[in-house]
């Protein structure tokens, strides 16, 4: 079997060596994402495709970003498509990690405001 990741058919198993090799990229990639303040993965899981707590909305962007980082380890060149997907994934992960919008308009209860009496006409008289 060649040393390349690829698409497998449903029900087909993945070679254990390839699983371990790919796992070697997951933890460093997650640490790099956290260090660069792009995205923090709470639990990347243990060795093998078990455990872990990756949010559903972050799964595919994480896969694209990590796949781009893992290309060299599988003797694949990072082509322009992979790099473009990684850049889009990085933007998506930054958006997902951004805090909720701040500085919203503060609304004051009308009962707390002072009543406006009379009309000011611009004079002192």
C-alpha positions in Angstrom: 0.0 0.0 0.0 1.5 3.4 -0.9 2.2 5.9 1.9 -0.5 8.3 0.9 -3.8 9.3 2.5 -6.8 8.9 0.3 -10.4 8.2 0.1 -11.5 4.8 1.4 -14.7 3.0 0.6 -17.4 2.5 3.1 -16.6 -0.4 5.4 -12.9 -0.4 4.4 -10.4 -0.2 7.2 -7.4 2.2 7.4 -3.9 0.9 7.9 -2.9 1.3 11.5 0.5 2.8 10.5 -1.3 5.6 8.6 -3.6 6.3 11.5 -0.6 6.7 13.8 1.3 8.8 11.3 -1.7 11.1 10.9 -2.1 11.3 14.7 1.4 12.6 14.8 0.2 15.8 13.0 -3.0 16.4 15.0 -1.5 17.5 18.4 1.2 19.8 17.0 -1.3 21.3 14.5 -3.8 22.0 17.3 -1.1 23.4 19.5 0.0 25.7 16.6 -3.6 26.9 16.0 -3.9 27.7 19.7 -0.5 29.5 19.8 -1.3 31.6 16.8 -4.7 32.6 18.4 -6.6 31.1 15.4 -8.7 28.4 17.1 -8.5 26.4 20.3 -9.4 22.7 20.2 -10.4 21.7 23.7 -9.7 18.0 23.4 -8.0 16.5 20.3 -8.4 13.0 21.7 -6.0 10.2 22.2 -4.0 8.1 19.7 -6.3 6.6 17.1 -9.6 7.9 15.9 -11.2 7.9 19.4 -12.2 10.4 22.0 -11.8 14.1 21.3 -14.2 17.0 21.4 -14.1 19.0 18.2 -17.2 21.1 17.6 -19.2 20.1 14.5 -18.9 23.5 12.8 -15.1 23.4 13.2 -14.5 19.9 12.0 -14.2 20.4 8.3 -12.1 23.6 8.5 -9.8 21.8 10.9 -9.5 18.9 8.5 -8.6 21.2 5.6 -6.0 23.1 7.7 -4.4 20.0 9.2 -4.4 18.2 5.8 -2.3 21.1 4.3 0.2 20.8 7.2 0.4 17.0 6.8 1.0 16.9 3.1 4.8 16.9 3.4 4.7 13.9 5.8 2.9 11.8 3.2 5.3 12.8 0.4 2.6 15.0 -1.2 3.3 18.5 -2.5 1.1 21.2 -1.1 -0.6 22.4 -4.3 -2.4 25.7 -4.7 -5.8 24.1 -4.1 -4.7 22.7 -0.7 -3.1 26.0 0.3 -6.3 27.9 -0.8 -8.5 25.5 1.3 -6.1 26.0 4.3 -6.4 29.8 4.0 -10.2 29.6 3.8 -10.2 27.2 6.7 -8.0 29.6 8.8 -10.4 32.4 8.1 -13.4 30.3 9.1 -11.6 29.1 12.3 -10.8 32.7 13.2 -14.5 33.6 12.7 -15.6 30.7 14.9 -13.2 31.6 17.6 -14.1 35.3 17.6 -16.0 36.5 20.7 -19.6 37.6 20.5 -20.1 41.1 19.1 -19.5 43.8 21.7 -20.2 47.5 22.0 -23.9 47.1 21.3 -26.2 50.1 21.7 -27.3 50.4 25.3 -31.0 51.0 25.6 -32.2 52.9 28.6 -35.6 52.4 30.2 -37.8 55.4 29.5 -38.8 55.5 33.2 -35.1 56.3 34.1 -34.7 59.3 31.8 -35.5 62.8 33.0 -38.6 64.4 31.4 -38.0 67.3 29.0 -40.1 70.3 30.0 -40.8 73.1 27.6 -39.2 73.9 24.4 -35.9 75.7 24.2 -36.0 78.6 21.7 -32.4 79.6 21.8 -32.7 82.7 24.0 -32.2 83.7 27.6 -35.5 85.4 28.0 
